Amino acid sequence: MDESTPAIVVDHIAYAYGRAEAIHDFSLTVPRGKCYGLFGRNGAGKTTTMKCLLNLLRPQSGQMCVLGLDPVRQDVEVKRRLAYVPDHVAFYPWMSVRETLEYLASFRSHWNRDIERDLLQRFRLDSRQLTGALSKGQRTQVALISAICPEPELLLLDEPTSGLDPIVRREFIETVIGAYQESAPGQRTILVSTHLIAEFEGLIDEFTIMDGGRNVLTLGADDARERYQKIRARFPVAVPELKLEGAISIRKTGRELEVIANGAGKGICEELQRLGPEALTREALSLEEIFVAALK
């Protein structure tokens, strides 16, 4: 695949479960070598989109391209080059962790045993334990190991840290996913669907927010932080009634004012400055705060 070719292109797809529309005219482009976030409330259409990319569901309209290939006509070749961790993980319960990993490795042309050993140790997993006796979090850990060890070009992660305790979750996000991309800069792509947006803050390069099966907002993470800002002002007397163009929300508490701005932070600050505040600050929103603001 040419370096300029996006890892994923979703072009105006739609999918419905009977009469219930899950995705409507949805488009998405994931550049190669990026960590891309797909954010949305439960039922927004994130998992359905993932399943369409994997050819587990067939869109009723629109087109898709994964790693430069058609995921329907070139299903085997696409799946050979990617790995997927679903939000609900299940294995053959009579297999041990070791047998499960050996079984999954048998389907791969490449499997990094050093990574496998490191992650088993890092997650403190007993390779002799039966997968049927594992907790939900431990099953997710085994699934994450099986996704990372083949060192695929594309990782599709649907709520990948669901069920993990906070310490393991942070270590996985910062160390495992970070190391996966850093070992081959610009070559490995991640599409992660998550509601734990804050924990992926430092890794996300670009993101799309879905709601009701539609694309609500697509931005680069740095552009989003520049555009969405929180402005706080404190005045000598009670805050007057204000109409501020470009403000998503205005909250007053006594002499203090908090404004969430969408692309108008500079102008709002200038207008507030004319009112003679005692203090005036402006800061970027986090990706989680942007998510909340975009869906208001």
N, C-alpha and C positions, 0 to 999 in steps of 0.2 A: 504494500500500500504506500502510495506517495505521501510524503510528510505533510503536504498541504491538504490531503483528503481528510475530511472530518472522520472521527471514529464512529459517530452515529449521526444519521440524518433521519428525522421523522417529519414527514411532509403531509400535513392535513389529514391525519388518520382519525377514524371514528370507530367506536366499538360499543355495542349494547348487549346487556344480558337480558334477553327477551325485550321487554318494553323499557327497561331501565337503562338509560344511556350512561355509560361509564366514562367515555372519552368523546369529546365533540370537537372536530376540526382542530386537532392538536398538532402543533409543530415544535420541533426541538432540533438543535444542532449542537453536538458535543465535539469540540475541537480535540484533535489528537494530543496526548500527553498532558491533559488537564485532569484535575479532580473536580467533577461537576456535580452540583447538588440539585436534587429534585425534591422540592419542598411542597408540602400540602397537608391539609387536615386529613383525618381518617375518611376514606371514601372519596378522596379528590381525584383518584384515577391513577395514582403512582404505580401500584402493583400491576394493574391491568396494562399499563404502558410497558413495564418490564416484561410481562408475559408475551406481549406482542413482539417485542424485540427478540425474544427467545423462540419465536414461532410456536409457542404453547397455545396462543390464541391468534386467530387471523382477523386483522382489521377488516371492517366491512366497507371501508373506503380509504383512500390515501395510499401512500407508499412509504417504505422504510429502506434504509441502507445501513448495514453494520460492518465496519471495517472494509468498506468499499464493496461489499457483497450483498446480495439479496438474501435475507434470512429465511425466506420461504424456499426458493429454488436451490440455494446453496447452504442448506441447513447444517450439514455435517461439517463443512469447512468453517462456517461461522463459529460453531460450538467448539471446534478444535482450538480456536484461538482466543476463547474467552472463558471466564469462570463466573459462576453465579452463586450467591448466598441468599436464599429466600428468607422471609420473615418467620416462617415456621419450618424447622429443620427436623427431618426424620431419617433414621438409618435402620438397617436390619438389626433388630434387637438382640439376636443371638450371636452377632459378631462382636469381637473385642474392638477397642479403639485401633490397635495395631492391624487387625484383620480388615477393618473398614478402610484404613488408609492404604493398605496394600491393594485392596479391591479397587479403590478409586484411582490409585496410581497406575493400575493395569490398563486403564483407558487412555492414558496420557503418553505422548512420545517423550516428554521431559518431566522430571520430578526432582526437585532440589532436596536431597536428603539432609543437607546441613540446615536448611530452613526448617525442615520438619522436626529435627532434633531440638533445635533452638526454641521453636514454638511450643512443643510438648513440655519442655522444661519451664519455659516462661509462664505457660498457663497452668503448670503443676498438674498435668493430666497423667494418670496411670494408664499406659498403653495396654495393660492386661485387662482392664475393666471392660465389662460388656456395655455396649452403647445403650442397651435397654435400661441400664441402671444409672445412666447419667442424668444430671439435672438439665433443665432447659438451657441454662447458660453454658454448661459443659458441652452439650450437643452443638450449640452455636460455635463454641471454640473449635471443635473438631471440623465443622463446616468451613470455618475461616482458614484453618490449616490446609484443608484440601483445596481451597481456592487459591491460596498464595503459593503453595509448593510448585505448581506447574509453571509459575511465572508467566501468566498469559498476557496478551497485549491489552486485553480489556477485562476489567472487573465490574460486574454488576452486583451491587450490594443493596438489598432491600431490608431496611432496618437491621443492619449487620450487628449492632451491639445490643440488640434486644435480649434481655435476660442476663447480661453480664453485670457483675458488680462494678461500682464506680472506679475502683483502682484498676481492674483488668480492662475496663472499657477505655479509660484514658491511655493506658499503656498500648493497647491495640491501635487506637487512633493515631497517637503520636509516633509510636515506634514502628509498628508493623506496616501500617498503610504508608507512612512517610518513607520507610526504607524500601518498600515495594516500588515506589515511583523514583526515588533517588538513585536506585541501582541501575536504572536505564533512563536517564533524563530525556524527556520529550518523546519517549517511545511507548510508555504505558499510561493507559487512560482508566479513570475510575468514574463510574456513574453511581452515586449513592443517594438512595431515597431514605430520608430519616426525619423524625420529629425532634431528635436531639441535636438541633441545629447549633446550639452554643458549643457543643463538644467538637464539632468539625470546623469551627470558626477559622482556625489558622491554616486549614488545608484546602478549603474550597476556593477555587479560582473563579468559577462562574456558576450561576444557578438559574433555575427556572422555578417559579411558584405556580402550582396548579391549584385550581379550585373549580369544583363542579365539572371536571373533565376538560377544562379550558386552560390556556396559558394566560396567566394574569400578569406576570412580570418576568422578563429575562434580562439579566445584567451581569457584568463582571463584578466580582466582589469589591474591588477597589472603587469602581465607578459608583456602586451602590452606596458605599460609605460616604463618598463625596456628595452624593445627591440627597440622601436621607440623613438629616441632622436633628439633634436635640438642642434647643436653645433655652437657656435659663436666665431669667432676669429678676432682680430684687429692687423694689422701688421704695422711696422714702415714705410714701403713703399707699393706701389701698390701690390696687391695679385697676385702671379704668377699663371700660368695655372697649374691646379692640376687634377690628376686622383685618386680618393679615392675609394678604393674597399668597397662596402657595403653602398655607398651613394646613396640615392634615388634622391636627388636633390642638386645642388650646386649653390648658388647665390652669386655673387660678386658685391659689391658696393664700389668703390674706394679702401680704405685700409681694408675694412671689408668683412668678409666671413661668410655666413650662410650655414650650411650643415644639411640636414635631413638624419639621419642614420637609417638603418634597421639591428639591431643586431650587428653592428660593431662600436658602439660609442667609446668604449675604444681604439680600434686600430686607429681610425681616429684621436682621441685626441692626441695619442702618435706621430702620423706622423706629425700633425700640430705643436706640441710642438717642434719638431726638427727644424722647420723653424723660431723659435724665435719670437712668437707673443708677443705683448704688453699685450694682455688680451685674455683669453681663458675660455669659460664657456660651460657647458653641462647641459641640462635639459630635462625632460620627455615631450613628446608631450601630449596634451589633447586627449581625445577619438575622438573629432571632427577632430583634426589635423591628427590623425591616419587614420580616415576614408578617408580624402582627399588624404593622402599619399598612401594608399593602392589601390586607384582607379586611380592613375596617370598612 
